[in-house]
Amino acid sequence: MGSGKSAVGVIVAHRAHTPFFDLDLMIEKAAGTSVSRIFATRGEAEFRALESQVLPAALREGAVAALGGGTVMDDANWKLINERAVTIYLELPFDSLWERIEGSADRPLLAGRTRAEVAEIFERRRPRYEEATHRVAAARPPGQLAGEILALWRD
């Protein structure tokens, strides 16, 4: 959340002349409503079930996909992702992420949570993120990140 997955992913896909899939947008289309509304009315468990259902379509060969921060926490999802994709962790310290996301109304995991609670979620997820094929320092402009990611992806 806040690492720049969607912004950088669009640039990488454009430069590679390949499709880009944002998993959250795919979930919204499948559900006919926003991610925030899914969380509010159906709960996180229902959102995660939808996420797992839609994930295979986002992992099309040759495409670039921006996955939600919690997607990889499901072991079955993580197995599928690693079978079908090169994974890249856009690495930022929590303080930098917090600066980007604080006060954002469209991030359901922030709703009613303190900075400390969000930091705890990040710390629980970080070991899985660090299992990615590649780690890229993300505190740079999206165009720079996209260039590095494209080079890693093509290797």
QUIPEZI-V939787 format. One record per residue. N is the residue number from 0. SS is DSSP state (H for helix, E for strand, - for the rest). PSI is psi as a letter, one per 20 degrees, with the letter a starting at -180 (none if undefined). Layout:
n:N ss:SS psi:PSI
n:N ss:SS psi:PSI
This chain:
n:0 ss:- psi:o
n:1 ss:- psi:j
n:2 ss:- psi:i
n:3 ss:- psi:j
n:4 ss:H psi:g
n:5 ss:H psi:g
n:6 ss:H psi:g
n:7 ss:H psi:h
n:8 ss:H psi:g
n:9 ss:H psi:g
n:10 ss:H psi:g
n:11 ss:H psi:g
n:12 ss:H psi:g
n:13 ss:H psi:g
n:14 ss:H psi:h
n:15 ss:H psi:i
n:16 ss:- psi:l
n:17 ss:- psi:r
n:18 ss:- psi:q
n:19 ss:E psi:p
n:20 ss:E psi:p
n:21 ss:E psi:o
n:22 ss:H psi:h
n:23 ss:H psi:g
n:24 ss:H psi:h
n:25 ss:H psi:h
n:26 ss:H psi:g
n:27 ss:H psi:g
n:28 ss:H psi:g
n:29 ss:H psi:h
n:30 ss:H psi:i
n:31 ss:- psi:k
n:32 ss:- psi:r
n:33 ss:- psi:q
n:34 ss:H psi:g
n:35 ss:H psi:g
n:36 ss:H psi:h
n:37 ss:H psi:g
n:38 ss:H psi:g
n:39 ss:H psi:h
n:40 ss:H psi:h
n:41 ss:- psi:i
n:42 ss:- psi:r
n:43 ss:H psi:h
n:44 ss:H psi:g
n:45 ss:H psi:g
n:46 ss:H psi:g
n:47 ss:H psi:h
n:48 ss:H psi:g
n:49 ss:H psi:g
n:50 ss:H psi:g
n:51 ss:H psi:h
n:52 ss:H psi:h
n:53 ss:H psi:h
n:54 ss:H psi:g
n:55 ss:H psi:h
n:56 ss:H psi:h
n:57 ss:H psi:i
n:58 ss:- psi:k
n:59 ss:- psi:q
n:60 ss:- psi:p
n:61 ss:- psi:i
n:62 ss:- psi:r
n:63 ss:E psi:p
n:64 ss:E psi:p
n:65 ss:E psi:o
n:66 ss:- psi:q
n:67 ss:- psi:q
n:68 ss:- psi:h
n:69 ss:- psi:i
n:70 ss:H psi:g
n:71 ss:H psi:i
n:72 ss:H psi:h
n:73 ss:- psi:p
n:74 ss:H psi:h
n:75 ss:H psi:g
n:76 ss:H psi:g
n:77 ss:H psi:g
n:78 ss:H psi:g
n:79 ss:H psi:g
n:80 ss:H psi:g
n:81 ss:H psi:h
n:82 ss:H psi:h
n:83 ss:H psi:i
n:84 ss:- psi:q
n:85 ss:- psi:p
n:86 ss:- psi:q
n:87 ss:E psi:p
n:88 ss:E psi:o
n:89 ss:E psi:n
n:90 ss:E psi:p
n:91 ss:- psi:q
n:92 ss:- psi:q
n:93 ss:H psi:g
n:94 ss:H psi:g
n:95 ss:H psi:g
n:96 ss:H psi:g
n:97 ss:H psi:g
n:98 ss:H psi:h
n:99 ss:H psi:h
n:100 ss:H psi:i
n:101 ss:- psi:p
n:102 ss:- psi:j
n:103 ss:- psi:p
n:104 ss:- psi:i
n:105 ss:- psi:k
n:106 ss:- psi:o
n:107 ss:H psi:h
n:108 ss:H psi:i
n:109 ss:H psi:h
n:110 ss:- psi:o
n:111 ss:- psi:j
n:112 ss:- psi:q
n:113 ss:- psi:r
n:114 ss:H psi:g
n:115 ss:H psi:h
n:116 ss:H psi:h
n:117 ss:H psi:h
n:118 ss:H psi:h
n:119 ss:H psi:g
n:120 ss:H psi:g
n:121 ss:H psi:g
n:122 ss:H psi:h
n:123 ss:H psi:h
n:124 ss:H psi:h
n:125 ss:H psi:g
n:126 ss:H psi:h
n:127 ss:H psi:g
n:128 ss:H psi:h
n:129 ss:- psi:i
n:130 ss:- psi:i
n:131 ss:- psi:q
n:132 ss:- psi:g
n:133 ss:E psi:q
n:134 ss:E psi:p
n:135 ss:E psi:p
n:136 ss:E psi:o
n:137 ss:- psi:j
n:138 ss:- psi:l
n:139 ss:- psi:r
n:140 ss:- psi:q
n:141 ss:H psi:h
n:142 ss:H psi:h
n:143 ss:H psi:g
n:144 ss:H psi:g
n:145 ss:H psi:g
n:146 ss:H psi:g
n:147 ss:H psi:g
n:148 ss:H psi:g
n:149 ss:H psi:g
n:150 ss:H psi:g
n:151 ss:H psi:g
n:152 ss:H psi:h
n:153 ss:H psi:i
n:154 ss:- psi:none
